[in-house]
Amino acid sequence: MRKCILCLLIITSLQGCFERGDKELPQIDKVKKGYNVIDTVRVLKLENPKSEYTVIDMRDSNSRTRLLQLADEYGNKSSISINYKDYSGFSLDELKETPEGFLVSIEYGSIIYNSKRFYFTFNDNTFYLQKIHSSWFDKHQPNDFFERDSIFKTPVKWSSVSFEDFIR
């Protein structure tokens, strides 16, 4: 009985990952840099006036990595990996469309809790990291809450972003 339920869950999740309505999503690049992708966590379809993009959040529990893959409607793909083994309580919390593009929200920390929202905007047929909203507090003193926005004068191109540079 357990095997039947497990098979049903796997088939259902795979069907949801590759199909949305009457359109198929771009094929996921599962062999990117030797990643053994075992779980597609979420898929975000972005539509802007020029074309359609898909952001795919994948997890590899073996190496404790997340892979965010950006694919356009023509099958062109680029990926950003997040190695979270050094961050206790790590969670890629949210992947959400915004009027200008999309945001990626992460959380991590045990005593010092950190939350960061990375805002990507669409410009010149690609996405750029435009702003990071950071908040943090000490769980022993939760009333001491801090927030900060970092806005880039020169936005960082999607393919050049390294999340680890901003969460250390």
Disulfide bonds with the S-S distance in Angstrom:
none
